[in-house]
Amino acid sequence: MYINDIRNDFYKLLIGKRVLLLVNYDIDAICACKILQSILKTDHIVYTLVPVRGIEELKTAYRENSDQVKYVIFINCGGTVDVVDLLEPEDDVVFFILDSHRPTDVCNVYIPDQVRLLSERKDDENIPECKDIFKDEEVNDENDSDESSDEEDNGSEAGSEDDDEEGRQNKRRRLAEETIIKRRERRQWEEKRNQLLFTYTQYSYFGRSSAIVMFELAWKLSKDSNDLLWWAIVGATEQMLLNKIEYQQYILETGNLQNHVLRLGHQVGDDETQSVSTLKISFMKDLQLALYRHWTVESSLRYSRYSATKLRLWTLRGEKKVQELLVEMGLPLVQSRQKFNAMDLILRQEFHSKMEKMGEKFNMDRITYGSFTLQYGYRGRYCASDFVYAMLALLEFPLQDKSSADCFMDAMDCLSRLKKDVLEDGIEKAKKMLVCVFRQVQSLLEMRQVISAGPFVYVILQEGALDVHYFSHPHCLYLLAQFALGAYVTAARNKKAPSQPLIASAPMDVELGTCLVIGIPPVADESNNNFFGKAFEQAAEKINARMNMDYFDTSIVQLKTEDRTKFLDALTSLLS
């Protein structure tokens, strides 16, 4: 059920208790967890943190850590599955679910006490009514037993009346008709229920950032600070950069966050000696150029998805356009190949305005967007997207000597001001990640491996391809899919290209013979509703494919590599 007062119905219940935190592997979840940790520490609430990547890890984590725990908090996990049926908890265990994945499982919505949802119920979610989904089976069973007993009684009474054969037949006929009518009504109700559930679950999408919900809790508890606000900003920025939410929704959230920036900024004061060591957040129009403050201008232009797709930088004409752009901006090649901080001061100061001016001429009319920058000390200046890319790289950068849990903790440490070296390491890894994504897209386009299957396009990375190990992780493959689809739409002469979604697949475990498959909505679809979760499920059932839908995002699945061709054929048939 949804709770109305997050302060009283959630947080105050945790005081003095031991809590289990189950957190998904994504940036928004990590930011929300970091905020919640800060709040819990102020009241000395003991907690156990366990990162979980999928449903099986969720079950294992709960089973291993549920002893003497009565309150369990899910962050960006658990909302899309029936957690009571999945985990089979004791009756006195309460689950608090803060999950941006949609749609929310109807069992979680209507279980009155044991499951409590921390998000707000929105009218546009179109959650079916309880009476249309659940029916009192016990009452129906009792009615059926009453009918059968009545039939037996009537039969015995009729049997004792040998002279009234016609009356006995009439009673049996009437009872048979009533049974048929009730069965027909039940069948119609079940058909309506199945249709309602299909309509409700056919699209997966994302709701409000969990990090923002946690920050608003901190605000209501008067435990907020600039650090917590910055973590909320990073969580919201991740949703925008990965196209999880509509751009208009992001604009509304930034307006809300901007009010908090002004409020907390006034609390800090204007004392210069204080501001040197104080974290300062500013709202500004930033550029859609990845990591440009920590990279060279030329590299950021080439490896950023927005500028690369608009200028077609995988072609020779695109390379010439970059040179033309730099010339018209008055930015010498020597300067553009230096680190941004090492560029001439005047060029740095004018870069933003010149880039915005050139954007209109070079078909980059949305080169700027509203964002936030963070500054502490004299040289430590970062934008929210810097943190997102750094955390993504730390979370999924392939290292043999680190477990996935270690990578999760590195990504969380990236948010701490006391561990700036982790952030810098993440930024360097993010540069390598973006270069690998660009080169892979360039190779796919040159080799014409972005293939149209009719209702969708797909790309398949084969084992042995360049840096293919990067893309055995969901976020890296997601970045590749977005880049590849944007580049395909820009380069394609087919007018249907903007309305075609994309499926990307990469090897996952060579020994087990599995691959990762991810589906993203078309470029023309601004709602970001993703129908691939339900489509994957139906296609796998049709051909009996060995597929594992273990991720909390249903548009990401694991599939046996040898079943992939038949699976794509089934999808083509299903979506045509």
C-alpha positions in Angstrom: 0.0 0.0 0.0 1.0 3.6 -0.5 1.9 5.6 2.6 0.8 9.2 3.0 3.3 10.5 5.6 6.8 9.3 4.9 8.1 10.9 8.1 5.7 9.2 10.5 4.7 6.1 8.6 8.2 5.2 7.6 11.2 6.9 9.3 9.9 7.1 12.9 9.1 3.4 12.8 12.8 2.7 12.2 14.2 4.5 15.3 15.7 2.0 17.7 15.3 -0.9 15.2 17.7 -2.9 13.1 17.2 -2.3 9.4 18.1 -4.3 6.3 18.9 -2.2 3.1 18.7 -3.9 -0.2 20.0 -1.6 -3.0 20.0 -2.0 -6.7 23.1 -1.5 -8.9 22.2 1.9 -10.4 23.3 5.5 -9.8 20.0 6.8 -8.6 19.7 3.9 -6.0 23.3 4.5 -4.8 22.6 8.2 -4.3 19.3 7.5 -2.5 21.1 5.0 -0.3 23.8 7.5 0.5 21.2 10.0 1.6 19.3 7.4 3.7 22.6 6.3 5.4 23.3 9.9 6.4 19.8 10.2 7.9 20.0 6.9 9.8 23.4 7.8 11.3 22.0 10.9 12.9 19.7 8.7 15.0 22.2 5.9 15.5 19.9 3.4 13.6 21.8 0.1 12.9 21.5 -1.1 9.4 22.9 -3.8 7.1 23.5 -2.8 3.5 23.5 -5.4 0.7 23.7 -4.5 -3.0 21.6 -6.7 -5.3 21.8 -6.9 -9.1 18.7 -9.0 -9.7 15.8 -11.0 -8.3 17.9 -14.1 -7.4 20.4 -12.0 -5.5 17.5 -10.3 -3.8 16.2 -13.6 -2.5 19.6 -14.7 -1.4 20.4 -11.4 0.4 17.1 -11.5 2.3 17.5 -15.2 3.2 21.0 -14.6 4.5 20.4 -11.3 6.4 16.8 -11.5 7.6 17.4 -12.9 11.1 16.0 -10.6 13.8 15.2 -8.0 11.2 11.6 -6.7 11.1 12.1 -3.8 8.7 13.5 -4.2 5.2 14.0 -1.3 2.8 14.2 -1.8 -0.9 15.8 0.9 -3.0 15.1 0.7 -6.8 14.3 -3.0 -6.5 11.4 -5.1 -5.4 8.6 -2.8 -6.7 7.9 -4.7 -9.9 7.6 -8.2 -8.2 5.3 -9.6 -5.6 7.8 -9.4 -2.7 5.7 -11.3 -0.2 5.2 -14.2 -2.5 8.9 -14.1 -3.6 10.5 -13.9 -0.2 7.8 -15.6 2.0 8.6 -13.5 5.1 7.2 -13.8 8.6 3.9 -12.1 9.3 5.5 -9.3 11.4 8.1 -8.3 8.8 7.4 -5.0 7.0 8.8 -4.2 3.6 9.3 -0.5 2.6 9.8 -0.2 -1.1 11.3 2.9 -2.8 11.5 1.9 -6.5 11.6 4.1 -9.5 10.8 1.2 -11.8 7.3 1.1 -13.2 4.8 -0.5 -13.3 4.5 -1.4 -9.6 3.2 -4.9 -9.0 -0.5 -4.8 -8.1 0.1 -7.1 -5.1 2.5 -4.6 -3.6 -0.1 -1.9 -4.1 -3.0 -3.7 -2.4 -1.3 -5.6 0.4 -2.5 -3.5 3.4 0.2 -3.7 6.0 3.2 -5.9 5.1 4.2 -3.9 2.0 4.4 -0.1 2.1 5.3 1.9 -0.9 7.3 5.2 -0.3 6.5 6.7 -3.7 3.4 8.7 -4.6 0.5 7.1 -6.5 0.1 8.9 -9.8 -3.1 9.0 -11.8 -1.3 8.4 -15.1 0.0 5.1 -13.8 -3.5 3.6 -14.5 -3.3 1.1 -11.7 -6.3 -1.3 -11.9 -8.9 -1.2 -9.2 -8.6 -3.9 -6.5 -12.1 -5.4 -7.2 -11.1 -5.9 -10.8 -8.0 -7.8 -10.0 -8.6 -9.7 -6.8 -11.7 -11.9 -6.1 -12.5 -13.6 -2.8 -11.7 -17.2 -3.6 -13.0 -18.5 -0.3 -16.4 -17.1 -0.8 -16.5 -18.6 -4.3 -15.5 -22.0 -2.9 -18.1 -21.8 -0.2 -20.8 -20.9 -2.8 -19.7 -23.8 -5.0 -19.8 -26.2 -2.0 -23.2 -24.9 -1.0 -24.5 -25.4 -4.6 -23.2 -28.9 -4.7 -24.8 -29.7 -1.3 -28.0 -28.1 -2.3 -27.9 -30.2 -5.5 -27.4 -33.4 -3.4 -30.2 -32.4 -1.0 -32.5 -31.6 -3.8 -31.5 -34.8 -5.5 -32.3 -36.9 -2.4 -35.6 -35.1 -1.9 -36.4 -35.6 -5.5 -35.4 -39.3 -5.2 -37.8 -39.8 -2.4 -40.6 -38.4 -4.6 -40.8 -41.0 -7.3 -44.0 -39.5 -8.5 -42.5 -36.1 -9.2 -39.9 -36.9 -11.9 -40.6 -33.7 -13.8 -40.0 -31.5 -10.8 -36.7 -33.2 -10.1 -35.6 -32.6 -13.7 -36.6 -28.9 -13.5 -34.6 -28.4 -10.3 -31.5 -30.1 -11.8 -31.9 -28.0 -15.0 -32.2 -24.8 -12.9 -29.2 -25.6 -10.9 -27.2 -26.5 -14.0 -28.2 -23.2 -15.6 -27.1 -21.3 -12.5 -23.8 -23.1 -12.5 -23.2 -22.3 -16.2 -24.1 -18.7 -15.6 -21.7 -18.4 -12.7 -18.9 -20.1 -14.6 -19.5 -17.8 -17.6 -19.4 -14.7 -15.3 -16.2 -15.9 -13.7 -14.7 -16.6 -17.1 -15.7 -13.1 -18.3 -14.2 -11.6 -15.1 -11.0 -13.5 -15.6 -10.7 -12.3 -19.2 -11.3 -8.7 -18.2 -8.7 -9.1 -15.4 -6.1 -10.5 -17.8 -6.8 -7.7 -20.2 -6.5 -5.1 -17.5 -3.2 -6.6 -16.2 -1.8 -6.8 -19.8 -2.7 -3.2 -20.4 -1.1 -2.2 -17.1 2.1 -4.1 -17.5 2.7 -3.9 -21.3 5.1 -1.0 -20.9 7.9 -0.5 -18.5 9.1 3.0 -17.6 10.6 5.0 -14.7 9.0 7.2 -12.1 10.5 9.9 -9.9 14.1 9.7 -8.8 14.5 7.7 -5.5 17.3 10.0 -4.5 15.0 13.1 -4.6 12.4 11.2 -2.5 15.0 10.5 0.1 16.3 14.1 0.1 12.8 15.4 0.6 12.6 13.1 3.6 15.8 14.6 5.0 14.3 18.0 4.4 11.2 17.2 6.3 13.3 15.9 9.2 15.5 19.0 9.1 18.5 16.8 8.4 19.2 18.1 4.9 22.5 19.7 3.7 24.3 20.6 0.6 26.0 17.2 0.4 22.6 15.4 0.5 21.2 17.9 -2.0 24.1 17.2 -4.4 23.5 13.4 -4.2 19.8 14.0 -5.1 20.9 16.1 -8.1 23.3 13.3 -9.3 20.4 10.8 -9.0 18.1 13.0 -11.1 20.8 13.7 -13.6 21.4 10.0 -14.2 17.7 9.5 -15.1 18.0 12.3 -17.7 21.3 11.2 -19.2 20.2 7.6 -19.6 16.8 8.7 -21.0 14.9 7.1 -18.2 12.5 10.0 -17.9 11.0 12.6 -20.2 12.9 15.8 -20.6 10.0 17.8 -19.3 9.9 15.8 -16.1 13.6 16.5 -15.7 13.0 20.2 -16.1 10.3 20.2 -13.4 12.7 18.4 -11.0 15.5 20.8 -11.7 13.1 23.7 -10.8 12.3 22.0 -7.5 16.0 21.3 -6.8 16.9 24.9 -7.7 14.7 26.1 -4.9 16.6 23.9 -2.4 19.9 25.2 -3.8 18.9 28.8 -3.1 17.5 27.9 0.4 20.6 26.0 1.5 22.9 28.6 -0.2 21.5 31.3 2.0 22.1 29.2 5.1 25.8 28.9 4.3 26.4 32.7 4.3 28.7 34.9 2.2 31.8 34.8 4.4 34.8 34.3 2.0 36.9 32.3 4.5 34.0 29.9 5.1 33.2 29.5 1.4 36.7 28.2 0.6 36.0 24.9 2.4 32.3 24.9 2.0 30.5 22.9 -0.7 28.8 25.3 -3.2 26.1 24.3 -5.7 25.2 26.5 -8.6 22.5 26.1 -11.3 23.6 27.0 -14.9 23.2 26.1 -18.5 25.7 23.4 -19.1 26.9 21.8 -22.4 25.9 18.3 -23.5 29.6 17.4 -23.8 30.8 14.6 -21.6 33.5 15.4 -19.1 34.8 18.4 -21.1 36.1 20.2 -18.0 38.4 17.2 -17.3 39.2 16.3 -20.9 40.2 18.0 -24.1 37.6 19.9 -26.1 38.3 17.8 -29.2 37.9 14.5 -27.3 34.7 15.6 -25.6 33.2 16.7 -28.9 34.1 13.4 -30.6 33.1 11.0 -27.8 29.9 12.7 -26.5 26.8 11.0 -27.9 24.9 14.3 -28.7 27.7 16.0 -30.6 28.9 12.8 -32.3 25.5 11.9 -33.7 24.7 15.5 -34.8 28.0 15.9 -36.6 28.3 12.3 -37.8 31.8 12.1 -36.4 32.3 8.4 -37.5 32.7 9.8 -41.1 35.4 11.8 -42.8 32.8 14.6 -43.4 32.1 14.6 -39.7 35.8 15.1 -38.9 36.0 18.0 -41.3 32.9 19.5 -39.5 34.7 19.4 -36.2 37.7 21.2 -37.6 35.3 23.8 -39.2 33.5 24.2 -35.9 36.7 24.8 -34.0 37.9 27.3 -36.6 34.7 29.3 -36.4 34.9 29.4 -32.6 38.4 30.8 -32.9 39.8 27.8 -31.0 43.3 26.8 -32.3 43.9 23.1 -32.7 46.7 23.1 -30.2 44.4 24.6 -27.6 41.6 22.1 -28.3 43.9 19.2 -27.7 45.0 20.4 -24.3 43.3 19.7 -21.1 40.4 22.1 -20.7 42.0 23.6 -17.5 45.2 24.2 -19.3 43.6 26.2 -22.1 44.1 29.9 -22.4 41.9 31.7 -19.8 40.0 33.8 -22.3 39.3 30.8 -24.5 37.9 29.0 -21.5 35.7 31.8 -20.4 34.3 32.3 -23.9 34.0 28.6 -24.7 30.5 28.1 -23.3 28.9 31.1 -25.1 30.7 30.3 -28.4 29.6 26.7 -28.3 26.0 27.7 -27.7 26.2 30.2 -30.6 27.8 27.6 -33.0 25.2 25.0 -31.9 22.5 26.6 -34.0 24.7 26.6 -37.2 25.8 23.0 -36.8 22.5 21.4 -36.1 23.1 21.2 -32.3 20.2 23.4 -31.1 20.0 21.5 -27.8 23.7 21.6 -27.0 22.8 23.3 -23.7 20.6 22.1 -20.9 19.9 23.1 -17.3 22.2 21.5 -14.8 24.1 22.0 -11.6 27.8 22.4 -10.8 29.6 21.6 -7.5 32.6 23.5 -6.2 34.6 23.2 -3.1 38.0 24.8 -2.7 39.5 26.8 -5.6 40.0 24.0 -8.2 37.4 21.4 -7.4 34.6 22.1 -9.8 32.4 19.4 -11.3 29.1 19.2 -13.0 26.4 16.5 -12.1 27.0 14.6 -15.3 30.7 14.2 -14.4 29.7 12.3 -11.3 27.2 10.1 -13.3 29.8 9.0 -15.8 32.4 8.4 -13.2 30.0 6.3 -11.1 28.9 4.3 -14.1 32.5 3.5 -15.0 33.4 2.6 -11.4 30.2 0.4 -11.2 30.9 -1.6 -14.3 34.5 -1.1 -15.3 35.8 -4.7 -15.8 38.5 -5.6 -13.3 39.6 -9.1 -12.4 40.6 -8.3 -8.8 37.4 -6.6 -7.8 34.0 -8.1 -7.1 30.7 -6.5 -8.1 30.1 -5.5 -4.5 33.5 -3.8 -4.4 32.6 -1.8 -7.5 29.4 -0.8 -5.9 31.2 0.5 -2.8 33.7 2.4 -5.1 30.7 4.1 -6.9 29.3 5.1 -3.5 32.7 6.4 -2.3 32.8 8.5 -5.4 30.1 10.7 -3.8 32.2 11.5 -0.7 34.2 14.7 -0.6 36.9 13.0 1.5 37.6 10.5 -1.4 38.3 12.8 -4.3 40.9 10.4 -5.6 38.1 7.8 -6.2 36.1 10.4 -8.2 39.2 11.3 -10.3 39.8 7.6 -10.9 36.2 7.2 -12.0 36.5 10.1 -14.4 39.6 8.6 -16.1 37.8 5.2 -16.4 34.7 7.0 -17.8 36.8 8.5 -20.6 38.0 5.0 -21.6 34.4 3.8 -21.4 33.1 6.6 -23.7 36.0 6.0 -26.2 35.1 2.3 -26.3 31.4 3.1 -26.9 32.2 5.5 -29.8 34.7 3.1 -31.5 32.2 0.3 -31.2 29.4 2.4 -32.8 31.8 3.5 -35.5 32.7 -0.1 -36.3 29.0 -1.1 -36.3 28.1 1.6 -38.8 31.1 1.1 -41.1 30.5 -2.7 -41.2 26.7 -2.0 -41.7 25.9 -4.1 -38.6 23.0 -2.0 -37.4 20.4 -4.3 -39.1 16.8 -3.5 -39.7 14.4 -6.4 -38.9 11.3 -4.5 -39.9 9.6 -3.4 -36.7 13.0 -2.8 -35.0 16.7 -2.6 -35.6 19.3 -4.7 -33.8 23.1 -4.9 -33.2 24.9 -8.0 -32.1 28.4 -7.8 -30.7 30.3 -11.0 -31.4 32.8 -12.6 -29.1 36.3 -11.4 -29.9 35.2 -7.9 -31.0 37.1 -4.9 -29.9 36.7 -4.2 -26.1 33.6 -6.4 -26.1 34.1 -7.2 -22.4 32.9 -3.7 -21.6 29.4 -4.5 -22.9 28.7 -7.5 -20.8 27.3 -5.1 -18.2 23.8 -3.5 -18.5 24.7 0.2 -18.2 27.6 0.1 -20.7 25.4 -1.9 -23.2 22.6 0.7 -22.6 25.0 3.6 -23.5 26.0 1.7 -26.6 22.4 1.0 -27.7 21.5 4.7 -27.2 24.5 5.9 -29.2 24.0 3.3 -32.0 20.3 4.1 -32.4 20.9 7.9 -32.5 23.7 7.4 -35.0 21.6 5.1 -37.1 18.7 7.5 -37.2 21.0 10.4 -38.2 22.7 8.4 -41.0 19.7 6.4 -42.3 17.7 7.5 -45.3 14.8 5.4 -44.2 12.0 7.7 -43.0 10.8 5.0 -40.6 14.2 5.0 -38.7 13.1 7.5 -35.9 10.1 5.3 -35.1 12.1 2.1 -34.9 13.3 0.8 -31.5 16.7 -1.0 -31.1 17.8 -4.3 -29.6 21.5 -4.7 -28.6 23.1 -7.9 -27.6 26.6 -8.7 -26.3 28.4 -11.8 -24.9 27.9 -12.2 -21.2 29.4 -15.5 -20.1 31.3 -17.4 -22.7 31.6 -20.6 -20.6 27.9 -20.7 -19.9 27.1 -19.7 -23.5 24.9 -16.7 -22.4 24.5 -13.2 -23.9 23.0 -10.0 -22.6 20.0 -8.5 -24.5 18.6 -5.0 -24.0 15.8 -3.1 -25.8 15.3 0.6 -25.9 12.4 2.7 -27.3 12.6 4.6 -30.6 14.1 8.1 -30.8 10.7 9.6 -31.8 9.1 8.3 -28.6 9.4 11.1 -26.0 7.4 9.2 -23.4 10.3 6.6 -22.9 7.7 3.8 -22.5 9.5 0.5 -23.2 7.4 -2.4 -24.5 10.3 -4.8 -24.8 9.9 -6.4 -21.4 6.5 -7.9 -22.3 7.6 -8.6 -25.9 10.7 -10.5 -24.7 8.6 -12.6 -22.4 6.1 -13.5 -25.1 8.8 -14.2 -27.7 10.7 -16.5 -25.3 7.5 -18.5 -24.5 6.7 -18.9 -28.2 10.0 -20.6 -29.0 10.7 -22.0 -25.5 13.9 -20.0 -25.4 16.2 -20.3 -22.4 15.8 -16.8 -21.1 16.5 -15.4 -17.6 14.4 -12.3 -16.7 16.4 -11.6 -13.5 16.9 -7.9 -13.8 14.5 -5.4 -12.2 14.3 -3.6 -15.5 12.4 -6.1 -17.6 13.8 -4.7 -20.9 17.2 -6.3 -19.9 17.4 -10.1 -20.1 20.0 -12.9 -20.2 19.6 -15.4 -23.1 21.3 -18.5 -24.3 23.5 -17.4 -27.3 22.4 -20.3 -29.5 18.7 -19.3 -29.0 19.3 -15.6 -30.0 18.6 -16.0 -33.8 15.3 -17.8 -33.2 14.5 -15.3 -30.5 14.9 -12.3 -32.8 12.8 -14.1 -35.5 10.0 -14.6 -32.9 10.2 -10.9 -31.9 10.0 -9.9 -35.6 6.9 -12.0 -36.1 5.4 -10.8 -32.8 5.9 -7.1 -33.5 5.1 -7.1 -37.2 
